[in-house]
Amino acid sequence: MLQLVNVGTKSLVDYATISGRGLMAEIQRLAAPLEGKRVLHLSATAFGGGVAEINYTLVPLMQSAGLQADWRIIHGQDEFFNVTKQIHNSLQGSPQGLTTEQEEIFHRYNALNAAEIDDADYDFIIVHDPQPAAVIDHFPDSRARWIWRCHIDLSAPNEDVLGFLLPAISRYDAAIFHRPEYVPAAEELREAAFIWPPAIDPLTPKNMALSPEDAAYIVDQFGIDVERPLLTQVSRFDPWKDPLGVIDAFRIVRERHPGIQLALVGSMAHDDPEGWEFYNQTVAYAGGDPDIFILSNLNNIGSVEVNAFQVHSAAVLQKSIREGFGLTVTEALWKNRPTVAGRVGGIPVQIQEGETGWLVDSVDECAAACLEILGDPDGAYRRGRRGKEYVRQHFLTPRLLRDWLALFNRLNGTDTGETQLVTVSAGTV
């Protein structure tokens, strides 16, 4: 069998005061017809990246709602994850395609993983992202309902690579995307496409309330001068996150604010072999600058430490040049932080320009936003407060659970009453 992830336990009751009675009542209503239904989440890794973070909350909350939910991790060696990283990059716009050998590797590992799944054990099977997308090909007469959850930006994909995946993903009973423009044009897929954004868990160590004093104490342990302002970007070491551009923006800001510091905080995941190469490029680009701190889980950076860096920062950056959604933006807004982010992917869904944060399209714009924040901390704080409230209303895990329960009911033929799911034809989130 595939590795089962231990997600611990969570209770929906703990979220009631944050999410409100109306949403909690809706979740209870939607969960009642699904009592005892079995759900399998299938993904490539149990750590590093937004999928893993979401599942560590979503799966136990599904269990709290009365479903029997499991989360399992597919097997793979470096040859497989090198291919799936190329697929990921190509779906986000890289012109590089796949060789015949790479296609064979992808299908071979999907077949090996499919052989370790008994679909008869489940009512719903949720496959996350491209890595295990072709597992469904080995279940032509499955009794389960299959759902593909795409967490990446497909707005301008490499059409050859997308075409390679389409025969598999078109077989799913439903496909979930962050935004309408991410849905491929294939008619058979669009008819089964639903739109909703991901969410963060406000009660995890990464997002729970942390006092400024505790945050300062923690970041001090990593050599940060807590008396000087800090800019922070939290993300994987990935060219799409543009950490080199962040360094360029930081250097412009430092011309006006010589005391400024920069932290690039990330994690290294086993399904991202390219991450090591780009991590080394980032370190080289920093050039030993004593005011640039490049940190990861290899430096004992965990959830509490990420929280502390975000809370302590004068501004949190996410200067992505491509982005599926950008949950690090959600996290920063939830902590009232002035947030500067690329105008790409799902980020503009979260940040209202001039109201809840700053959207930028270049290094110069990123630097200018940081300078504005440093020059007007009170105005920046007010934007941060509005951002927190927007996240509370739209991007917390109970709302995500509600969406999943509504979809399960729809696929199960159960009346969901007034709960509406957003389809691609609606064109909104």
N, C-alpha and C positions, 0 to 999 in steps of 0.2 A: 504493500500500500504506500501511497504517497505520504510524505511527512505531514503530520497533523500539528497545527500551531496551537499552542496553549495560550488562550486569550484571557484567562482569568474570568472574573465575574463583574458585572455592572448592573445597576438597578435603575430603571426608568424613573423611579420615584425621586432620585437624587437630582434630576434635571428639571423638576416641575417648577421650581421658583425662578429658573432662568428662562425657560421656554414658554411658560404660561399655561393656564388651565385649558384653553381652547385647543391648543396643539396636542396636549396630553390626552384629552378626551377623544380627539380624532384618531390618535394612534391606537387607543384602546378599542375603538369601534372597528378600525381596519384589521386589527390583530385577531379579533374574536373568530372570524370564519377560517383563519389560518392556523388555529391551535394544533400543534403537533406536526405541522408540515416540515419536511426535511429540506435543508438548504445547504448546498456546497459552494463555497468560494474557492476559486482556483487561481493562483497567481504565481509569479516567478520567484519572489523573495519575501521573507518575513521581516526584513529590516531595510531601512534606507528608502527614502522616497515617499510620496503621498499615498500610494495604494496601501502600503503596509500600515501607515499611521491611521488611515481611515478604518481599515479592517479591525485593528486592535480595539476599536470602540464599537463599530457597527455590528460585528459578529456577536459580542456578548449582549448588546442591546436587542438584537433579534432574539436571542435566547430569553432575555428578560420579558420580551413581548409574547413568548409562548411557542416560538419556533424551535426546531432542533437544527441549529446551524453549526456547520463545520467549516474550517478553513485549512486547505492543504496546499503544499508547495510542490511544484513540478521539479523533476530531476533535470540536470543539465550539466555539461562540461563547458570548458572555455570555448570550444569550437561552436557550440550552440549559442552561447551568450554573445559571442562576437557577431554572429549572424543576426541575432535579434536586436542588438544595438544598432547595426546597420539598417535594419528594417525601421527601427524607431526614428533614426535620423532621416531616412528617406521619406517616411510618412510626414515628417515635419519640413520637408522641402529640399533635402540634399539630392543633388542630381545623380549620385552614385546608385546604381542598381545592384541586382543580385546575380551572381554567376549560377550556372546550372548546379555546380557542386554545393553552393550555399543553399539553394532551394532544396536540394536533397537532404542536407543536414537538418534543416528546419522541419521537413516532413518526417524524417526518421525519428527525431526526438519527440515530436508530437505523438507519433504512433507508439513509442515506448511508454510515454506517460499515459496515453489512453488505455493501454493494457492494464494499468493499475487502478482504474476507476470502474466501479460498478454503478452504472447509472440507475439501476433498479432501486438503489438505496435512497434516491433523492427525488423530490418533487420539483425542485428548481436548482439549476446549476448555473452559477455566475462565473464567467471567465473574464479575467481582468487583463486588458491590453493585448498586444500582438503575440507575446511569447507562446501562450498555449492556445491561440485562436483556432488552430487546425485540429485540436483534439476532437471537436464535434464531428469531423469527417468519419470517425470510426464508430459512430453511433447512429446509423441510418434509420433505425426504428425505435428510438429512445422514447420511453414513457415520460421522461422528465421534460420540463420546460427549460430551454437553454437561453441565456441572456449574455450578450457580450457588452462589457463595460469598458468603453474607450476613454482613457484619461489623457490623451495627447491631442495636439492641434493637427487636424487633418484639412485645414482650410486651403493649403496649397501643396498637396502631396506629390511625390514622384509617382506619376500615373502607372508606370510599369510595376512598381512594387505594390501599389494599391491594388492593381489588377491581379497580382499574384495572390493576394489575400482574399479578394472579393468572393471567390467561390465558397470559401469556408464561412466568412462572416455573414454572407447572405442567407445561410442556412439557419441562423439563430431565430428564435421566436420573437426576440426583441433585442434592440441595441440601444445603449444609453450613451449620449454625448453631452459634453459641457455646454456647447453652444450650437445653434442651428447651422452656422456656416461650417462646422466640422463634419457634417453628415455628407458622405460621398453621394454623387449624383445617381448612382444605380437605383433604379425604381424599386426593385424588390427589397432593397435595404431601407430606403426612405419610408416605405410603408410601415416598417416595423420600428422606426426610430423615435426615441423619446429624448427630451431635453431637460436635464436638470444639473445644477452645479454640485460639486462636492461640498464637504463641510469639515469643520474642526470640532474637536471635543473640548469644551471649555473647562472640564474638570480634570484633565490629565496634568501630570507634572509640567508638561511643556506649556500649558496654557492657563494654569491656575493662577490665582492672585499671588503676586510676589512683591514684597515691599521694596522700595528703592534702596533701603539700607541692606537688605539681604542680597539684592541683585548686585550692588556695588561690592559686597564682600566676596561674592562668587567670582566676578570678572577680575577682581584684584589678584586672584590666585593664578591667573594666566598672564600676568605681567602688564595688564592694562593700568594706566595711571588714571585712577578714578576721579581725579581733580581736573582732568582735561576732557573735552568733548569727544565722543566716539560715534563713528558711523559704522553700521553693521549690515552685511548681506549674509543671509542664511540660505544656502542652496547646495545642491550637488556641484562638484567641479565638472562643469559641462560647458562647451562653447555656447550653447543656447542661452545660458545664464549670464554670459558676458562678464566674468570676473575681471578680465583684463580691462574692459571698458570702465568697470567700477574703480580700478586702480587709477586709470587716467583721470576720471572725474575727481577722485580724492586728491590727486596732485594739483589739480586746478584750485580746489577749495583751499588747500593748504597755503597757497600763495596769499590768500586773504586772512586765513586763520592758521598761523604756524603751529598752534598747539593741537590741531586735530589729529585723531587716530582713526585707523580703519581696521575692522575685523572681518575677515572672510571665513565664515563658519559653515562647514559642510559635513557630509558623511560619505563613507566609502561603502558601496553596496557590491555584493558578490556577482550580481547580474550586470555590472557595468564596468567591464575591463577597460574601456576607454577612459574611465574616470581617473585612473592612475596616471595616464599620460598627460591629461589636461591638468591634473593637480601639480605635476612637476613643471609644466609650462607656466602655471600661475606663480609658483614659488620663484621660478627664474625671472619672471617679469617683475616681481616685487623687488628683486635685486638686493635683498638683504636689508631693505629699509626698516629701521627699528620701530617705526610707527605703523607698520603694516603687520597684522597678526593673522596668520593662515592656520586655522585650527580645524580639527575633525574628531571623529570618534577615536582615532588613534592617539589623540591627546586627552582622552577621557572626557570628551565633550558628549554629554548626553542630553536628555530632555530638559532637565532642570537648568543645565548650563545654557542651552539655547534660550530658554525663557529669560534667564538673567541678562544675557547679552541684548536681547530685544528690549527688555524693560529699561536697561541702563542707557541705551543709545539715544543720542540727540535726534537721530533720524535712522530709520531702517530702510534699506534699499533692496529692490529686486529689479535690477536693470536687465531684464530678460529681452532677448531679441526674437525668441519664439517661446510660447508658453501654453501648456494645456489649460491650466486655470491659475495656478500660483497660490497654493495654500499658505506659503510663507507671508504673502501679503495679508491674507485673512488673519493669520496669527498676530502680525504686527498691529493691525487695526484693532483687534480685540484687546490689545494691551494699551490702547490710547496713544500709540506712538505715531508721530509724523512719518508718513510713508511715501517714498519716492519709488515709482515703478515704471517699467516699460509699457508703452501703449500697445500691448500685444495680447493675443489669446483671451483668456478669461479675466485678465486684470482690469480692463475697463468696466466689466460687470460689477466689480467691487469698489473701485475708486471713482467717485464723481469729481471730475476736475474742478478744482477751486473750492470744493465743499468738504471732501473727506480725505484728500491726499493730493499728490502731484503725479501726473502722467507725463512721461518724457519720451523723446524719440532719438536722443543723441547724447553723447558724452557731455557736451556743453550744456544742454538742457538739464541733465542730471546734476551737474555741478551748480548751476544757477538755482535749482530747487533747494539743494542743500544749503547754499548761502542764504536763501530767503528764510529757511527754517532757523538757522543760527542767528540771523539778524532780527527775527521776530518770534521768539519762543512762545509768547502768549498766544499769538495768532495760530501758530503751528499746533499748540496744544488743543485749541478749540476745534480745529479740523480733526484731530485725533479722537476727540470725544464723539463727534458726529460719526466717525468711522466705526467706533465700537458699537454704537447703537444700530448701525446698518448691518453689521455682522450679526448682532443678536437676533435681528429680525429674519435674516435670510440664510446664514451660512453656518449654523450650528447643527450637530449631529442628529438631534431629535427630528428636525425637518427632513433630513436625509432619510432617516428611518421611515418617516411617514410616506415619502415618495416610493421607497421600495415596497412597503406594504400595499400601497395602492396598485402598483404594477403587478404584484403577486396575485392580488384579487382579480385584476383584469384578465391575466393569463389563466386564472383558475375558473373564470366564468362567474365570479361572485360580484354582486352589485356593490359598488363602492360609494353609492349615495352621492353626496355633493363634492367629493374629492375629485379634482380634475388633474389629469396628467398632461403635461405640455408635450405635444407632438411636434415634429419638425414643421408641419404645415402651419402651426401657429406662429412660428418665426420669432418667438420671444423666449426669455428664460423666466 
